[in-house]
Amino acid sequence: MNRLIKHGLMFGNLFHVASPALVERYNRALEHLTGKRTELTDFHIDISGYSPEVGDELNDHLYLNHQGVNRQFILLSMEQQTAPLLHMKFSTSRDILKDFIAANEAQLFALTARDAVAGELVNSVYDVSTPARLFDYRRVEIEADTTAGTVRDAERLGGMVERFKTEPDGWFDDVLIARMIELAGKTGDVVRNPVRLRQMAFDQRNFWTAHFGGMYLFQDVEHPAVIAPAGKDHLGELPLEFVFDAREPNRIAQFLTLNGLAEPIFEGPKDWAAAILQQKMDFILVDAVADQGGDLSGASRADMRRLARRHASALPEEWHALNALINWIETGSKWPLITSDDPAYFYTLRASNTPDAALVNMLLAELAPKDARQMFICHKELFYKTYAAWPEAKKAYVVDFLVAEYQVDKAGARDTLFGHDAPMEEPARKPVPDMSARVGPWGAVRRRR
């Protein structure tokens, strides 16, 4: 992992807590939320205020996320809004925190200038002892205040000011005036500068969770289903009828098609599609030959062709199928029939332009695990987990590629790969044709796109 950390591919863009004032504010918030304190004099935190160093010190990396639900957070600086979310348990958590910070930017800027803001992503689920409990995880609300209760006091002061202005005897209520003066000393002028955080709630119907080996819950689609790539046999009875795992590629493919969630990569510009598929082939090639020794770092296109010729017999079906698809795109050769039974099928897809595009690309990264670039971009939790088991040659090649080809232009790379990444406005959901009458909702699929 040191190679990833050195190149900023892991623990990158964290906020550095180094000054005694910030450390003390963090400790006040930490004690307020958990009853614990840190003895560290400097450390790094993510968007939620979680610190890997503090987690090591406390021997508890879920110290702000007990049992993996109702994540607590500590905000020390507005710079945290660009930081990653580490040890993610729900795919929606970082976006919820980002939206909350963006919606309250001015207020949080003022509050964090003097104190830490501590809060919690609250829902009605306090444990996920069974997979079925995840279906109660429907709505997330944010509760937040400074450790000194500035927001709470400001609300009380605002109510007192209103009483002072509207009640007939308000001008003569010495007790009320004294309490107003006392609170104003803590909150400032709430009339000219209101200290108020927006009450925000977020519906959470389609999401990924790390619990129970990793599950994708799609409830707010026309044909709902749960996808548990690692296996479904341990999940027991769930509120949704349809549950699929990686052993059922036909049914997963049909689910994506019926709901209009995925499209072939080659529906975009053909030259871009060919380049994307070629890079996927390179990752598959490296995966196949990395454990045979040799230095793959800095390999050129000619080097990769020589490597493919030398190890042709070791290349898996995915490589040959994608190569045939590139030949069709570039030369107009015979169309290669790549059905959902083919190991290469999910390598040929990307998310359609829907509100769930990021979640679908995350799922596709898990279904096409040899594409290291998509896994790193879309599913970092899985990337870090699988990276640890790779041969050194593959680690070096992937890191060199990500540094040279992705880190230098993240937005451009994502736009090329996904075509409609992170739009400013949420796209309208495309109407999905009702095909169930013709093919049955989860029948076997051998569909050519």
Buried (B, 14 or more C-beta within 10 A) or exposed (E): EEBBEEBEBBBEEBBEBEEEEBBEBBBBBBBBBBEEBBEBEEBBBBBBBBBBBBBEBBEBBBBBBBEBBBBBBBBBBBBBBEBBBBBBBBBBBBEBBBBBBEBBEEBBEBBBEEBBBBBBBBBEBEEBEEBBBBBEBBEBBBBBBBBBBBBEBBBBBBEBBEBBEEEEEBEEBEEBBEBBEEBBEBBBEBEEEBBEBEEBEBEBBBBBBBBBBBBBBBBBBBBBBBBBBEEBEEBEEBEEEBBBBBEBBBBBBBBBBBBBBBBBBBEBEEEBBBBBBBBBBBBBBBBBBBEEEEEBEEBEEEEBEEBBEEBEEEBBEBBBBBBBBBBBBEEEEEEBEBBBEBBBBBBBBBBBBBEBBBBBBBBBBBBBBBBBBBBBBBBBBBBBEBBEEBBEBBBBBBBBBBBEEBBEEEEEBBBBBBBBBEEEEEEEBEEBEEBBEEBEBBEBBEEEE
